[in-house]
Amino acid sequence: MRRVRRTVRSRSVPPWAAAVAALLWLFTLATAPSHGAQNRPSAATTYTNPVSAGAVDTFPDPAMIRGKDGLWYAYGTQNPVLQSEGEDGERMLPILRSADMVTWEYAGEVFTPANKPAWHNGSRLWAPDVHYAFGLYYLYYSVPGRNTVGLATSAGPTGPWTDRGAVLPAPSGCPAGNIDQAQFTDTDGTPYLYWGSYDTICVARMNGDRTRTEGEVTQIARGRRVEGAFVVRRDDFYYLFYSDAGCCDGAYSGYQVKAGRSTSPTGPFVDDEGTDLMALTSKAGVVAGANGNRWIGPGHNAIQTDLSGQDWLVYHGIPSEAPDLAPASNGTLKLTRRPMLIDRLDWIDGWPVVRAGAGPSDGPTAAPVTAWAAGGTFNEGGLSGWRAEGSGTAGWSAATDPDARGHAVHAPAGSGTEAAYLVSGGRAPAALRAEADLRVTAAGGAAGVTVAHRDPGNRIVAWLDSARGSLVTDVRVDGRSRGEQATALPSGFSWGTWHNVSVELRGTRMTVEVTGDRLRDPVAVQRREVPAAAVRPGAVGAAARGSGAAADNVGAAALYRPVTSRVDPPRTGKLLTAYSDEFDTPAVPGTSPGSPWQWVRGPAAGVTVGGGSLSWPTQDAELYLGDNRASVLLRDAPQGDYTVETRMRFAPDRTAQQAGLVLYENDDRWFKLVHSVLPLTNGNGALLHVSEFGKEGERPTTTPPTAVANAPMFGGPTADTLWLRMTYHHDAVNQEHEVRAFTSRDGVHWSAGSVWTLPVRGELKIGLISLNRSGALADFDYVRTYRDR
C-alpha cells in the first residue's frame, strides 16, 4: 500500500505553513462582519486531497450545498470524526463549512444524543442528502436500524433541525435495503426520491412538500451492492450516479462510482455501452475508480458546481497508508477511514468521468473557482461598490436575514413597471457564468440577473417573471430589444423563496437554468442564440420590476473550459510469443516435458485441447482465503510492464461458477479477472453475471500483517464470449504490483476498470482458473502477452 512519505512529498507547502494558513483563514471567517465572499482571503489556486483533512479525521458519504450565505456546507455519515482530538464517540451527521470548497472547518452536527428522535431507536445515521426548497434546507438521511429514510429541515444550513419523520412507507415497495437516498426535482416540478442498496436502486415520486414518497415504485438498477444514488439532469439526459461492490473494507474496498443515463427520471437507464442498468450483469460507465495512487475504494458521490460552471465530484476515498480508524465506542466500533475528496468532473461525449479518466488526485491540483471576477454577496452590510441604474434607482436598499445574511431588495415608490438595475463595479469577461439568488415577494413583480451589462440599453437579463409565470430572457443592443424568450416555470413555483438563476455564455450560445440549490436539478432550462453584438465584457448585477424583488450572491466568473478528450488508455505493444499460447497443439499444457506451463494441484480433471482452444470444466473447488483446493494453470510472466489477454467462451448457469485470468504469486496472494455468477440479493433467485476483478493478500493493518483478505471490483458487462485483459505495472518507487482490468464483448471496444495493488513480496505468474462449482465449461482460445507501450 502507499507509504505516508508519498503523501508528504505531494504537498506544495510545508505542513507548518499549511496549518498557519488554515488558522488565519478560520480567524478571518470568524471575525468578519458577515460570511460574504468579499470578506474572505483570496480563493485557493490549488488543493490536495483529502479536502476534509485538518477539520475531521473521516467524512464518509459526503453531500455538499452552497448556502444562501455564500458559503459551502458538507454533510457526512455518522462516524467518529474527531478521534485525533481524543473523542471516542461519534458525531451524528457531522457538518463542515468552507468559503472555497477546499479549506473546511467543523460546523456542528444534525443530531446530538440530547435531541436525537426517539423513532430512530438508537440506529446510526448514514448518507445525508441535502437540498434547498420552499425557504428551507432539506436533509434526508438513512436510518439503517429502522430500514428507512428520515428527513430533517432547517431554516439554516447548520440548524437547528426539525425532525420530519420517516419518508418511506413500510414496506417501501423496493426489494432492497432502504438507505442511500437522493432527492431530485424534474423540470415540471415533480419531486422524486431515489434509494436502495444491497443490489437494487428504486425511485418513486414524492408529495408536493417533499416529505413522503407516494405512488408507484420503479426499480431502475441492479447489480452487486449497487447503492449511493445521485441524479442530475444535463443536456436533456438524466444521469444516475451510483457505487457498487464493497464500500468499507479498508484496503480491500472495491468501491467505484459508475453512471447510467436516461431520457426519463424513472428510466430505463443505460451505461455507456448501452447496457440497461436493470440487466442481470455487471455494468460499464466508470466515473471514478482506484487508479493505483493512495486512494482506495472511491465512491458514494454527490456533485457540486463552482462559480465558473465547472462540475466537481464530491466523494470519499480510503487512504492506503491509514485505511482504518482506531476502534471507537469503547472498542466496539471498527470502521474504515473515509475522508472527503473532490475532483474535477468532465463530461466527454455525453458521459461523466473524473479528470478525463485519470481518476482520483493525490497531489496539488487546480482548485475550484470560488471567487467572482465581478459581483458579491452583500454580506458586508450595505450596497457599497454597487450602482443603481434605470428606473426607480432610489428603490434599492440592503436587508439581512439569518440564512442569507446581507442581500439587496427593491421597493419602488411608484408602480415600478420599468426595470431597475443594481450593478457591480468591475467587468466580467464575455465568456462567463453568472448567477444570482432571486426571489419575488409581490404579485406581478420580477427579479432578474443582468449580464454583459454596459447600460440599461445594452444588457442581457434573465428574469423570474411572476406576472408571466416564466423564466424570461431579454437581450438589448443599442437600446433595442433583440427578442424575449419565455420558458414556463412549474405550477406551484415558490416565488417568495430563494431560487438560483445561472446564465452561461459560450460564444453566442446562452444557457439559463433555474434551480433551488445549484445541484443540477433545474426546474427550468432555456437555451438560445444571442446576437454577437450582445456578447461582450461587462458588469453583472440584479434587476427588478414591480415590488418585492430581492437578490443575493450576484456575480460572474470566466466560464470554465471543458475537457473534451479522455486520457489515453494503456496500449498494447509487441506480442511476446515466449509468454503466449494459441493452444494449437494437442497436448494439455503442463503435462509434457518442456511445457512452459505448470499446474498447482493439477492437471485438473477434464481439461482438453483441440480446435485451437483449451477447454476446462469448472471445478467444485475454491481459491479463497483458507480454502485453497482449486487447480491453477500457470506460466512465467515477463519482466517489466505487460498486458495479458484471453478470449473465453463461457456460459455459466449456477451460482459461484467462474473462469478467467489470474496473476498468481501463491494461494494467498493473487489478482484475478473472471466471468462469475453471483446471486442477486432480494432477487427471488435471480443470478447476476459479473466481470469480477478480485485480489487476495494480507491485510496491512493487522500486526503482523498476515490476516488474509479477499475483495472484488466489478467491471463491464459480460457475454458468452468475453475478452479479458489485465495490465501489469511494477511501481518501483513504492514496491507495489499494480494491476488494472479491462473487458470487451467484441475484442475491439474495451470497458476500462480500476486498479488493485499489493506490496511486492515475490514474482507473479500468468495463469488460468476454472472453479468454484462444477457444471460449466470454459473454452480459452488463447493467452497472449504484450509488452506495454
PALODREN-800741 format. One record per residue (C-alpha): x negated, y negated, z; residue in three letters. Coordinates in steps of 0.001 Angstrom, whole numbers, padded with zeros to 6 digits, always signed. Example, Ala and Ser with C-alpha at 12.3 -4.5 7.8 and 13.67 -1.06 7.14 Angstrom:
PALODREN-800741
-012300+004500+007800ALA;-013670+001060+007140SER;
end
This chain:
PALODREN-800741
+000000+000000+000000MET;-001030-003600-000445ARG;-003516-004984+002023ARG;-002964-008085+004120VAL;-006086-009575+002569ARG;-004294-009818-000768ARG;-001566-011946+000784THR;-004064-014300+002358VAL;-006061-014586-000837ARG;-002976-015750-002762SER;-002403-018813-000588ARG;-003023-022143-002279SER;-003792-023923+001023VAL;-005398-022794+004299PRO;-002940-021336+006837PRO;-003559-024162+009330TRP;-002747-026755+006658ALA;+000467-024969+005727ALA;+001500-024914+009396ALA;+000811-028633+009831VAL;+002757-029442+006650ALA;+005697-027382+007851ALA;+005731-029163+011233LEU;+005603-032574+009563LEU;+008454-031575+007260TRP;+010609-030413+010173LEU;+009809-033594+012146PHE;+010857-035736+009179THR;+014041-033730+008749LEU;+014925-034029+012438ALA;+014214-037757+012824THR;+015592-039084+009516ALA;+018837-041089+009809PRO;+020537-038542+007527SER;+019776-035312+005714HIS;+019551-037052+002341GLY;+017044-036200-000341ALA;+015753-039766-000320GLN;+014628-039397+003306ASN;+012553-036214+002977ARG;+009000-035705+001757PRO;+008354-035060-001911SER;+009560-031641-003013ALA;+007017-028854-003119ALA;+005431-028177-006502THR;+004597-024551-005719THR;+005693-021903-003274TYR;+004585-018419-002234THR;+006987-015626-001326ASN;+008446-014917+001135PRO;+010042-018327+001480VAL;+011538-017367+004856SER;+008047-017000+006371ALA;+007488-019369+009259GLY;+011192-019543+010056ALA;+012169-015902+010664VAL;+010476-012510+010560ASP;+013085-010872+008340THR;+016164-012047+006435PHE;+017962-009222+004609PRO;+020745-009581+002028ASP;+020403-013363+001658PRO;+023067-015689+000273ALA;+022466-019380-000391MET;+024538-022522-000953ILE;+023828-026233-001343ARG;+025740-028047+001368GLY;+027623-031273+000804LYS;+024921-032986+002860ASP;+022439-032277+000046GLY;+020513-029518+001867LEU;+020342-025806+001066TRP;+021594-023208+003532TYR;+020877-019478+003555ALA;+022663-016713+005449TYR;+021348-013237+006250GLY;+022323-009853+007668THR;+022302-009354+011433GLN;+018712-008456+012362ASN;+016012-009072+014981PRO;+014803-012118+013083VAL;+012691-013646+015856LEU;+010599-010721+017107GLN;+007440-012796+016715SER;+008840-015196+019331GLU;+009356-012369+021813GLY;+013035-011653+021154GLU;+014133-008030+021415ASP;+017728-008512+020269GLY;+019384-009548+017009GLU;+020905-012736+015634ARG;+024395-012238+014179MET;+024387-013552+010611LEU;+021445-015967+011025PRO;+021390-019290+009163ILE;+018420-021135+007637LEU;+018264-024711+006310ARG;+015951-026316+003733SER;+015515-029558+001843ALA;+013728-027896-001091ASP;+014619-024150-001174MET;+011008-023405-000229VAL;+010369-024544+003364THR;+013032-023333+005764TRP;+013968-023842+009420GLU;+016201-021780+011663TYR;+019646-023409+011927ALA;+021722-021076+014092GLY;+023926-018029+013656GLU;+027546-017468+012739VAL;+028467-015477+015842PHE;+026910-015006+019268THR;+027667-012369+021911PRO;+029866-015010+023578ALA;+032119-015735+020566ASN;+031920-012527+018529LYS;+035507-011487+017636PRO;+036786-008513+019610ALA;+038162-006818+016489TRP;+034560-006176+015339HIS;+034489-003512+018053ASN;+030756-004039+018570GLY;+029803-003483+014919SER;+026671-005014+013481ARG;+027441-007573+010743LEU;+025901-007381+007284TRP;+025584-009005+003878ALA;+027050-012531+004139PRO;+028507-014195+001053ASP;+029158-017942+001210VAL;+031373-020258-000840HIS;+032956-023708-000548TYR;+036643-024329-001271ALA;+039501-026492+000000PHE;+037041-028527+002058GLY;+035722-025507+003965LEU;+032782-023111+003881TYR;+033994-019527+003469TYR;+031628-016937+004931LEU;+032552-013349+004007TYR;+030625-010603+005784TYR;+030624-006813+006161SER;+031777-005065+009336VAL;+030455-001534+008754PRO;+031632-000264+012126GLY;+035194-001031+011033ARG;+034585-000205+007344ASN;+035936-003556+006236THR;+035092-007151+005319VAL;+035580-010142+007594GLY;+035934-013863+006941LEU;+034940-016930+008929ALA;+035476-020538+007841THR;+033922-023817+008928SER;+034040-027493+008060ALA;+030222-027491+008010GLY;+027566-025070+006796PRO;+026302-024265+010310THR;+029678-024019+012061GLY;+031427-023855+014406PRO;+033082-020916+012649TRP;+036725-019893+012868THR;+037461-016168+012678ASP;+039979-015378+009916ARG;+040086-011631+010473GLY;+039712-008774+008024ALA;+040014-009483+004301VAL;+040695-005914+003138LEU;+043773-003817+003912PRO;+043306-000389+005455ALA;+042863+001648+003372PRO;+041253-000781+000950SER;+042039+001183-002218GLY;+038365+001624-003076CYS;+036751+005085-002665PRO;+033577+003603-001220ALA;+032015+002003+001798GLY;+033879-001287+002279ASN;+030823-003529+002566ILE;+028650-005838+000440ASP;+031435-008169-000665GLN;+031158-011066-003114ALA;+033841-013646-003829GLN;+034248-015132-007323PHE;+036768-017578-008800THR;+037627-017479-012503ASP;+038241-020428-014824THR;+042007-020046-014416ASP;+041617-020464-010669GLY;+042192-016783-009855THR;+040007-015678-006931PRO;+038552-012157-006834TYR;+036686-010101-004292LEU;+034087-007502-005283TYR;+032940-004945-002735TRP;+031741-001396-002253GLY;+028774+000807-001537SER;+027866+004479-001408TYR;+028263+004924-005167ASP;+031232+002723-006194THR;+031938-001008-006623ILE;+035533-002276-006809CYS;+037320-005560-007488VAL;+040741-006944-006573ALA;+042473-010287-006766ARG;+042769-012430-003659MET;+045627-014541-002378ASN;+045628-018278-003028GLY;+043773-019247+000122ASP;+041137-016520-000419ARG;+041744-014807+002906THR;+043073-011390+001759ARG;+042898-009098-001245THR;+046154-008183-002930GLU;+047412-006069-005784GLY;+045578-003539-007917GLU;+042076-002372-007025VAL;+039840-001616-010025THR;+036685+000461-009951GLN;+034029-001239-012094ILE;+030701+000505-011343ALA;+029497+003930-010221ARG;+026009+005158-009525GLY;+023742+006455-006814ARG;+024129+003969-003941ARG;+025329+001068-006103VAL;+026084-001887-003827GLU;+025373-005561-003274GLY;+027662-007006-005969ALA;+027298-010639-007040PHE;+029225-012076-010008VAL;+028616-015163-012149VAL;+030072-016471-015404ARG;+027770-017605-018200ARG;+028412-018222-021910ASP;+031829-016524-021818ASP;+030491-013370-020140PHE;+030960-012226-016574TYR;+027762-010769-015140TYR;+027875-008233-012330LEU;+024585-008079-010430PHE;+024125-005108-008116TYR;+021456-002954-006491SER;+021051+000811-006439ASP;+019006+003557-004702ALA;+017733+003064-001133GLY;+017622-000420+000381CYS;+015947+000136+003703CYS;+013403+002940+003895ASP;+010230+000926+004368GLY;+007548+001724+001805ALA;+009877+004316+000237TYR;+012700+001922-000637SER;+013653+002361-004294GLY;+015964-000660-004456TYR;+016232-002587-007724GLN;+018530-005368-008960VAL;+020431-004485-012134LYS;+023171-006226-014134ALA;+026059-005445-016423GLY;+028330-007827-018257ARG;+031951-008018-019423SER;+034380-010361-021121THR;+036753-009948-018163SER;+036182-010348-014414PRO;+037692-006876-013900THR;+035558-005139-016530GLY;+034671-002948-018201PRO;+031067-003936-017528PHE;+028227-002504-019629VAL;+024453-002561-019238ASP;+022029-003922-021826ASP;+022104-000583-023682GLU;+025899-000612-023921GLY;+026488+001979-021183THR;+029683+001469-019211ASP;+028837+000939-015545LEU;+031564+003480-014741MET;+029810+006175-016795ALA;+028535+009107-014768LEU;+024896+008336-015487THR;+022172+006019-014273SER;+022093+002559-015812LYS;+019608+000251-017525ALA;+019582-003537-017173GLY;+016890-004002-014525VAL;+016772-007635-013374VAL;+014151-007250-010630ALA;+012197-004215-009523GLY;+008915-003382-007853ALA;+006012-004274-010151ASN;+003030-002912-008216GLY;+002234-006002-006159ASN;+003033-006261-002460ARG;+006825-006319-002864TRP;+008721-003051-002470ILE;+012452-002472-002944GLY;+013554-005922-004164PRO;+017317-006187-004026GLY;+020675-007408-002741HIS;+020679-010714-004527ASN;+022527-013975-004802ALA;+021909-016789-007302ILE;+021135-020446-006732GLN;+020625-023259-009266THR;+018098-026046-008817ASP;+018616-029662-009838LEU;+017163-029078-013314SER;+019730-026358-014056GLY;+017240-023505-013655GLN;+018745-020436-012000ASP;+016889-018632-009211TRP;+017365-015120-007925LEU;+017670-015102-004134VAL;+016947-011643-002742TYR;+014960-009676-000203HIS;+011807-007642-000595GLY;+009729-005410+001650ILE;+006063-006379+002215PRO;+003890-003329+001663SER;+001349-004408+004277GLU;+004042-004524+007020ALA;+007151-002689+005789PRO;+008730-002001+009176ASP;+009835-004115+012105LEU;+008955-003124+015634ALA;+011729-001142+017336PRO;+014300-003541+018806ALA;+017154-003403+021305SER;+015015-001563+023839ASN;+013620+000717+021154GLY;+016980+001966+019869THR;+016969-000005+016598LEU;+014371+000774+013925LYS;+014665-001408+010818LEU;+012814-002220+007627THR;+011344-005727+007316ARG;+013130-007597+004501ARG;+012210-011302+004239PRO;+013855-013656+001729MET;+012294-014150-001707LEU;+013215-016447-004566ILE;+012098-016223-008173ASP;+012969-017828-011479ARG;+015863-016091-013221LEU;+015588-016165-017004ASP;+018414-015458-019439TRP;+016880-013824-022508ILE;+019016-012565-025389ASP;+022051-012778-023145GLY;+020613-010815-020232TRP;+019192-011930-016853PRO;+015671-010941-015812VAL;+013261-012241-013172VAL;+010262-014160-014528ARG;+010762-012882-018090ALA;+010377-009340-016805GLY;+007232-009851-014733ALA;+009117-009076-011518GLY;+008736-010491-008010PRO;+005991-013059-007472SER;+003421-012777-004695ASP;+001173-015761-005356GLY;+001609-019526-005795PRO;+004443-020114-008250THR;+006107-023231-009686ALA;+008767-024341-007217ALA;+012423-025149-007864PRO;+013240-028706-008881VAL;+014853-030255-005826THR;+014193-033967-006419ALA;+016064-036106-008934TRP;+014483-038415-011473ALA;+017298-040857-010627ALA;+020074-040754-008056GLY;+020505-039942-004398GLY;+022681-038583-001609THR;+023919-041832+000079PHE;+022803-040348+003379ASN;+020686-043364+004204GLU;+023907-045044+005312GLY;+024671-047574+002583GLY;+024622-048355-001130LEU;+021139-049829-001242SER;+019476-049068-004568GLY;+022807-048686-006389TRP;+024520-051339-008502ARG;+028196-051793-009339ALA;+029331-052361-012926GLU;+032588-052595-014834GLY;+035974-053315-013282SER;+036509-053656-009546GLY;+032866-053883-008599THR;+033796-055040-005093ALA;+035741-051849-004512GLY;+032699-049687-003808TRP;+031703-049021-000204SER;+029842-046462+001854ALA;+031546-043900+004067ALA;+030488-040966+006223THR;+031922-037677+007421ASP;+030360-034847+009463PRO;+029798-032495+006498ASP;+028933-034675+003503ALA;+027420-037371+005719ARG;+026942-040510+003625GLY;+028922-040867+000382HIS;+030434-043574-001814ALA;+034142-044410-002111VAL;+036017-046732-004445HIS;+039213-048530-003451ALA;+040001-051443-005798PRO;+042057-054404-004682ALA;+044456-054105-007636GLY;+045705-051230-009773SER;+042189-050302-010781GLY;+043151-048871-014161THR;+039796-049808-015716GLU;+036625-047862-014981ALA;+034255-048915-012236ALA;+030707-047626-012054TYR;+028109-047268-009345LEU;+024778-046514-010989VAL;+021357-045716-009668SER;+018132-047526-010155GLY;+015608-045832-012399GLY;+016289-043798-015513ARG;+016795-040137-016170ALA;+015415-038535-019351PRO;+017577-037884-022401ALA;+017481-034102-021941ALA;+018944-033846-018465LEU;+021052-032088-015941ARG;+023170-034475-013889ALA;+025640-033666-011173GLU;+027879-035210-008567ALA;+030204-034026-005839ASP;+033550-035713-006534LEU;+036998-035908-005035ARG;+040209-037822-005793VAL;+042467-038585-002837THR;+045129-040775-004509ALA;+047673-039701-007113ALA;+046750-040670-010641GLY;+043164-041525-009800GLY;+039985-040245-011404ALA;+036401-039727-010261ALA;+033513-039091-012594GLY;+029789-038856-013153VAL;+028228-041146-015765THR;+025008-040199-017595VAL;+022832-041760-020300ALA;+024208-044981-018844HIS;+022977-048326-020109ARG;+026137-050349-019513ASP;+029905-049665-019497PRO;+029933-049696-023296GLY;+027057-047218-023640ASN;+027504-044133-021470ARG;+028882-040615-021214ILE;+031368-039905-018420VAL;+032757-036584-017204ALA;+035976-037291-015292TRP;+038067-035321-012846LEU;+041300-036983-014052ASP;+044228-036219-011742SER;+046759-038006-013977ALA;+045956-035592-016812ARG;+045168-032609-014599GLY;+041958-032128-016559SER;+038242-032417-016877LEU;+037883-035225-019412VAL;+034685-036289-021139THR;+034400-039689-022815ASP;+031461-040852-024947VAL;+030938-044531-025712ARG;+028310-046057-028007VAL;+028110-049797-028685ASP;+031366-050370-026837GLY;+033367-047912-028951ARG;+034698-044556-027829SER;+033372-041631-029849ARG;+036181-039443-028614GLY;+037632-037977-025464GLU;+037920-034250-024889GLN;+040086-032700-022180ALA;+039888-029262-020546THR;+042747-028310-018241ALA;+041937-027622-014624LEU;+043716-024746-012854PRO;+047106-025337-011316SER;+046676-025888-007619GLY;+043317-027620-008131PHE;+042414-029205-004797SER;+041857-032797-005882TRP;+041332-034142-002377GLY;+038323-031926-001546THR;+034821-031934-002981TRP;+034064-030348-006347HIS;+030730-030372-008122ASN;+030662-031648-011706VAL;+027470-030938-013639SER;+026502-032287-017062VAL;+023744-030771-019181GLU;+022485-032487-022326LEU;+020204-030456-024578ARG;+019796-032246-027878GLY;+023312-033279-028891THR;+024908-030290-027167ARG;+026681-031163-023924MET;+027944-028652-021383THR;+030048-029735-018411VAL;+031090-027441-015550GLU;+033356-027922-012550VAL;+032670-025710-009531THR;+033408-025782-005844GLY;+029895-024889-004810ASP;+027415-024709-007746ARG;+027473-020897-007619LEU;+028053-020215-011315ARG;+031789-019606-010968ASP;+033190-022645-012808PRO;+036910-023372-012810VAL;+036409-025419-015975ALA;+033756-025400-018699VAL;+033591-027816-021606GLN;+031111-027769-024451ARG;+030950-030419-027154ARG;+028654-032119-029597GLU;+027903-035765-028872VAL;+026509-038379-031282PRO;+022728-038579-031382ALA;+023002-042278-030527ALA;+024564-041363-027190ALA;+021644-039158-026131VAL;+019036-041414-024576ARG;+017277-042116-021307PRO;+019491-043998-018921GLY;+020885-044355-015439ALA;+023110-041876-013673VAL;+025983-042777-011406GLY;+029522-042391-010179ALA;+032627-043586-011991ALA;+036109-044340-010672ALA;+039581-045249-011954ARG;+042520-045993-009740GLY;+042355-045492-005992SER;+040840-042835-003815GLY;+037758-041828-005782ALA;+034731-040606-003843ALA;+031287-039427-004952ALA;+028286-037861-003276ASP;+024971-036248-004220ASN;+024826-038076-007536VAL;+021668-037619-009562GLY;+019906-036337-012653ALA;+016693-034456-013406ALA;+014947-033360-016569ALA;+016740-030309-017938LEU;+014845-027044-017464TYR;+013133-025425-020428ARG;+014485-021907-020891PRO;+012162-018949-021283VAL;+013244-017104-024422THR;+010890-014106-024650SER;+010169-011270-022255ARG;+006663-010403-021184VAL;+005157-007750-023431ASP;+005799-004221-022166PRO;+002867-001795-021899PRO;+001963-000439-025338ARG;+000594+002973-026090THR;-002719+003169-027886GLY;-004674+006074-029253LYS;-003266+009576-028834LEU;-005592+011578-026583LEU;-005370+015011-028169THR;-007529+016613-025473ALA;-004819+015760-022933TYR;-001801+016540-025132SER;+000073+019639-026271ASP;+002588+020148-029103GLU;+003469+023679-027857PHE;+002899+025082-031352ASP;+001096+028278-030219THR;+002996+031300-028826PRO;+001020+031664-025587ALA;+002650+030394-022420VAL;+000426+027572-021112PRO;-001795+028552-018236GLY;-001661+032307-018949THR;-004567+032760-021360SER;-008326+032223-020952PRO;-009446+028708-021791GLY;-005977+027167-021456SER;-006148+023557-020307PRO;-003012+024228-018256TRP;-002830+025796-014818GLN;+000011+026832-012542TRP;+000843+026089-008947VAL;+002931+029079-007824ARG;+003292+030451-011315GLY;+003696+031249-014028PRO;+007381+030534-013455ALA;+009840+033242-014418ALA;+011422+032931-017852GLY;+009013+030404-019383VAL;+008555+030919-023144THR;+007020+029042-026059VAL;+008499+029095-029551GLY;+009716+026877-032328GLY;+007403+024090-031218GLY;+008741+023770-027676SER;+008213+025105-024177LEU;+011419+026496-022628SER;+011642+026646-018836TRP;+014742+027735-016867PRO;+015352+025726-013698THR;+014283+027488-010501GLN;+016069+027907-007176ASP;+013101+026255-005505ALA;+012201+022844-004107GLU;+009246+020471-004259LEU;+010494+018326-001402TYR;+008929+017410+001946LEU;+008149+020658+003783GLY;+009953+022908+001280ASP;+007403+023480-001491ASN;+008314+026709-003283ARG;+008733+025435-006851ALA;+006274+026127-009646SER;+004351+023238-011196VAL;+002578+023377-014592LEU;-000478+021100-014610LEU;-003376+019871-016722ARG;-006106+017291-016198ASP;-005385+013614-016760ALA;-007861+011288-018479PRO;-009925+008768-016566GLN;-008659+005170-016574GLY;-005213+003925-017533ASP;-002960+006053-019701TYR;+000629+006865-020673THR;+002080+010366-020649VAL;+005269+011175-022566GLU;+007542+014112-023299THR;+010732+014695-025261ARG;+013048+017010-023366MET;+016317+018724-024271ARG;+018178+019379-021038PHE;+021914+019681-020301ALA;+022269+020482-016604PRO;+025737+021042-015177ASP;+025249+021650-011472ARG;+024099+019524-008556THR;+020328+019384-007949ALA;+019234+020781-011320GLN;+016341+018687-012598GLN;+013410+018786-015006ALA;+010783+016439-016345GLY;+007295+014992-015878LEU;+005114+014910-012783VAL;+001816+013257-011862LEU;+000641+015572-009111TYR;-002112+015496-006516GLU;-000698+018107-004140ASN;+002649+019310-002832ASP;+002999+016225-000617ASP;+001586+013544-002955ARG;+003116+013090-006404TRP;+005216+010965-008770PHE;+007988+012498-010856LYS;+010326+011327-013625LEU;+013178+013736-014229VAL;+016695+014117-015570HIS;+018526+015103-012398SER;+022109+015861-011347VAL;+023433+014385-008096LEU;+026900+014340-006531PRO;+028922+011128-006639LEU;+029765+010144-003076THR;+033547+009967-002655ASN;+033822+011072-006290GLY;+036105+014103-005885ASN;+033393+016419-007134GLY;+032138+014217-009971ALA;+028476+014639-010907LEU;+026010+011905-011799LEU;+023310+012474-014408HIS;+020402+010225-013500VAL;+016902+009485-014676SER;+015268+009832-011285GLU;+011842+008313-010669PHE;+010560+009510-007322GLY;+007445+009681-005226LYS;+006318+011647-002222GLU;+003479+010833+000136GLY;+002543+009896+003653GLU;+004468+007126+005353ARG;+001879+004383+006039PRO;+003416+003085+009257THR;+003057+006335+011194THR;-000017+006810+013374THR;-001831+008626+011943PRO;-000118+008136+008542PRO;+000729+011771+007944THR;+004535+011993+008017ALA;+005713+012887+004510VAL;+008443+010777+002888ALA;+010327+011089-000390ASN;+012298+008449-002260ALA;+013745+007763-005716PRO;+014448+004890-008041MET;+016946+005274-010881PHE;+016146+004349-014463GLY;+018074+004101-017713GLY;+020945+006277-018969PRO;+020402+009982-019559THR;+021193+012131-022607ALA;+020918+015794-023521ASP;+017783+014784-025438THR;+015776+012352-023373LEU;+012328+010845-023807TRP;+010414+010382-020548LEU;+007322+008234-020176ARG;+005102+007309-017220MET;+002345+004727-017448THR;-000541+005093-015014TYR;-002740+002258-013766HIS;-005600+002587-011311HIS;-005635-000515-009100ASP;-009348-000614-008282ALA;-009047-003691-006037VAL;-006562-002114-003651ASN;-007443+001521-004437GLN;-003928+002487-005439GLU;-002221+004654-008011HIS;+000406+002535-009813GLU;+002972+004356-011947VAL;+005826+002859-013956ARG;+008699+004800-015524ALA;+010403+004435-018921PHE;+013240+006398-020509THR;+014666+006465-024018SER;+017551+008198-025757ARG;+016090+007816-029252ASP;+012311+007589-028790GLY;+012326+004034-030138VAL;+014182+001822-027661HIS;+012853+002183-024139TRP;+014503+001315-020844SER;+011831-000079-018538ALA;+011925+000925-014893GLY;+009935-000181-011890SER;+006663+000799-010217VAL;+005821+003217-007430TRP;+002411+003141-005748THR;+000391+005423-003488LEU;-003048+004909-001958PRO;-005746+006793-003847VAL;-006737+009938-001987ARG;-007502+012299-004856GLY;-007089+012745-008603GLU;-003662+013090-010206LEU;-002906+015770-012791LYS;-000307+015623-015579ILE;+002451+018183-015202GLY;+005940+019511-015893LEU;+008613+020755-013491ILE;+011993+022503-013858SER;+013501+023197-010473LEU;+015903+022824-007552ASN;+018758+025027-008781ARG;+018948+027737-011397SER;+021269+027856-014384GLY;+019920+025180-016751ALA;+017203+025311-019417LEU;+014656+022561-020111ALA;+013057+022529-023571ASP;+009913+020369-023738PHE;+008969+019501-027329ASP;+005544+018143-026413TYR;+003375+016450-023833VAL;+001460+013521-025332ARG;-001038+011353-023533THR;-002119+007969-024870TYR;-004818+005531-023920ARG;-003084+002311-022861ASP;-003777-000815-024850ARG;
end
